[in-house]
Amino acid sequence: MKDKSKYIAIFIKSFSMDKKKFNEKIKYNDIPEWDSIGHMTLMSDLEDGFNISIDTDDIIEFSSFKKGIQILKKYKIT
């Protein structure tokens, strides 16, 4: 994933995470910040950061960092 560093940066910023606590195995509700409100913040930040519009089905399916990589490929984010 060419845009992976940008994806990670958006992920960390969206959840106000310490970079040291980030790992690629993170899933929805693994951290208190990734609740329903945090999820929508992440989606909005991804849309702004990559200049895309994420479909509702993809927002619902976006359940982990790794799943996000698969979903973003649909939007030509590699």
C-alpha positions, 0 to 999 in steps of 0.5 A: 500500500503506497499510501499506507503511511498517510493512512496510518497518520490519519488513523493516529490523528483521528483517535488522538493515539500515541504513535507508540500504541498504534498497531496494525491489528487494531479493531473497532472497540479495541480502544475507547476512542474507536466507538461510534463517534470515533468511527465517523471521525475516522471516516470523515478524516479518511474522506478528507485526507484522500479526497474520496467519498466512502459508501455507507456499506463500506463505512459499516464494514470498516471494522479494523485497520486491515479491513480498512486497507481492503476497503480503501483499495476500492477507492484506488488508494493503494 
